[in-house]
Amino acid sequence: MDFTVSPDHPCLPGHFPGRPIVPGVVILDQVLAAIEAREGALGPVRLPQVKFVQPLLPGEGARIELDGLAPRWRFRVLRGDTLLASGEVVRP
């Protein structure tokens, strides 16, 4: 799933003034939306492992890659070939 966070998204003004970056929680929301698009409603989940390695800037495109089946998915968020974030989502 591809996504872009618009430069006028309400999360950006305080994150960070003068050099906005997309907050991790917004990226994770996109990951959950990608899983739900494939699997249906998730309900409560755990994220036992998440690592952010590069920032995502407003207006930049990113891609979510998913691996696994319910109740455990591994994800990677990439900008081109550059890894931005990776981790695991688990439905208890």
N, C-alpha and C positions, 0 to 999 in steps of 0.2 A: 504494500500500500504506500503510495506517495502522498506527501503532505507538505504544506507550506504554512507557516504562521505569519499572518499579515502584520506589517509594521504598525498598524493601528490597533492591534490586539490589546485589550485592557490590562493584561498582565505586565506589559513592558515598561510603563513609565517609571516604576520604582526598581527595575531590575536590569540594568543599572543605569543611573542618570549619566547621559553623555556617551555611553557605549552599551546600548541595550543588548542583552542576550536572552534567548528563550529559556525560561525556567524549566528545570528538570521535570517538575510536576506536569507541565503542559506537554512535554514530550511523552511522558508515561501515560497521560490521558490518550494520546494518539495510539500508543501501543495497545492499550486496552480496547480502544475502538476497532483496531485492526483484528484483534482476537474475536471480538463480538461480531464483527462482520462475517467472519468465517465460521464461528461456532454457535452464535446466538448469545443471549444474555448470560453474563458471568455470575452476577451476584458478588458476594464478598470474595476477595482474593488476598493472597500474601505475595510480597515481592522479596523473597529471601536473599536475592543477590541482584544488585544493580550497580553498574559502574559507568560513570560519565567520563569520557576521555578527551573530547573536543567540544567546544561550544557550537550551538546552532544560532545563527543570527537571524533576525526578522527578515522575512522575504526570501530566505534561502530555501531551496527544495531539499527534502530528505525522503528516505525510503526506509520502510520497516520490513525486515525479513523475519519470518516466524518459522520455528521448527518444533515439532512435537504435537501431541494430541492431548485432549482433556485427560486428566486435570492439570497437566504441567506443560508449559511452553517456554522455550528459550527464544529470545529476541535479539536482534541487532538493528540499530538505527544507523543509517549511512547517508553521507552526502557524497555522491559519486562513489569513489572507492574508499573514502575516508570514514573510518569507524568513529561515530559520535558517542554511542552508548550501547551497552549490552546488559543482559541479565536474564532473569527467570521470573515467570508469573505462575503461581500455583493456586488452584481453587481447592480449598480445604474439603 
